[in-house]
Amino acid sequence: MKKYVLDFLRRGFIACGFGPIVLAIFYLILKQQAGVEALTVEEVCLGIFSLSGLAFIAGGMNIVYQIERLPLMVAILIHGGSLYVCYLITYLLNGWLERGLAPILVFTFIFIAGYIAIWVIIYFTTKRKTEKLNTILKQKQKAFE
């Protein structure tokens, strides 16, 4: 268990450095799309701290796939559920998402669609690489016969 906690912390600290970069991109998008011209010191600090924390958790949460006792679907549900809750809290805390049922449902739909799309890409990429490796192994095995 200690190994997993240390790996979570290591991955989290590596990823949390990207939080402020993502925040800067987010603020640039807000300026272009919503006409936001000025932010208070509190808004900037809250954004930096919350996005750094979100990046820390998102980076560290990948450790669930290393825990061999967890079935893949359980790991996906833990990972996806944790990320969903963290993103939702971050967006609500920073005022990037309006409080209310309709905005949260739209956010939920977009999050689930994006999460599934990423997993479909990962699945097909891994499947293609596995098939390629199996073909190479079969060729090498035939060469030794």
N, C-alpha and C positions, 0 to 999 in steps of 0.2 A: 504494500500500500504506500509506503514511504516513497518508493520509486515513482509511482503515479503522481503523487503530490508534487514531488520535485520537478518532474517533467511538465506538469501543469504550470507550475510557477515559471520555469524556464521559458516555455512557449509563450506564456502570457506576457512576460517582460519583454520578449522579443517583439511581440505584436503590438504592445501598448505604445511603442514609439510611433506607430503609424496613425494613431488616433488623431493627433493634431493635424497631420497632413490631410486626412479624410475630412476633418472639420474645415480646414481652409478651402478645400474643394467645394464642400457643402455651402459655405458662406459665399463663395464666388457664384455658385448657381443661384442662391437666394438673391444676390445682387442683380444678376441678369434677368431672372424670371419674375421675381416679386418686387424688384425695385428697392430692396433694403439698402439703405445708404449708410446707416450708422448703427453701431451696437454699443451697449453699455459695457462697462468693465465686468459687471456681474454676468452678463450674457456670454461674454467671451470666456471668462473663467469657468463658468458652468459648462460651456461647450467643450472646452479643453479637458476638464476633469472627467466629464461623463463619457466623452468619446475615447479617452485613454482607458478608462475603466471598461468600456464596452469592448475595445480592441483586446485588452488583457484577457477578458473572459472568453471572447471569440477565439483567440489564439490558443488559450489553454484548454478549451473544451474539446479540441480534437483528440485529446488523450483518451476519450471514451472508446475510440476505435482500437486502442492498444490493449484494452482490458479483454483478454481472451475469454473470460467467463461470460461476457455479455454477448448474447446473440446480436447479429448485425442490426435487425429491425429495432431491438431495444436500444442499442447504441444510437441509431438514427433518431429515434423518438426522444431520447434524452438530449442529444445534441441539438436537434431542431427545436424542441420545447424550450430549452435553456436560452438559445439564441433569440427565439421569438419573444420571450418574456423580457430579456435584456434590451432588445431593440425597442420594444413597445415602451418600456419604462423610460429609456433614454429619450425617445421622441416626445413622449408626453412631458417629461421633466423639462426639456428645452423649449417646449411650445412649438415644435415642428409638426405636431399632429394635434388637431383639435380634439378636445375631450367630447365624447359622445359616441353613441352606438354606431352610427353610419360611418364616420371616419375610421373607427377601430375595425369594423368589418371590412372596409376597403383595404386597410393596411394588412389585415389578416389574410385576405385573398391574395394580395400582391406578394406577401411574404411566402405563403405556401406555394404559389405558382413559381416564384423564383427559386425556392429551395428544391422543389421537385425538378425544375429545369436543370439546375446544377447537378443533382444526383443522376439524372438521365445522361447528361454529358459524361460524368465520371464513369457510370456503368458501361456505356458504349466504348469509351476510350480504353478502359481496363479490359473489357471483353476482347477488343481488337488486339491489344498488346498480348493478352494471354493466348489467343489463337495463333498469333505470329510466333510466340515462343514455343508453343506446342508443335507447330509445323517444323521449326528448326530442330527441336529435340527429336522428333520422329525421323528427320533426315539424317541426323547424326547417329541415331540408333540403327538405322538401316545400313549406314556406312560401316558400322562395327560388326555387323552380322556376316 
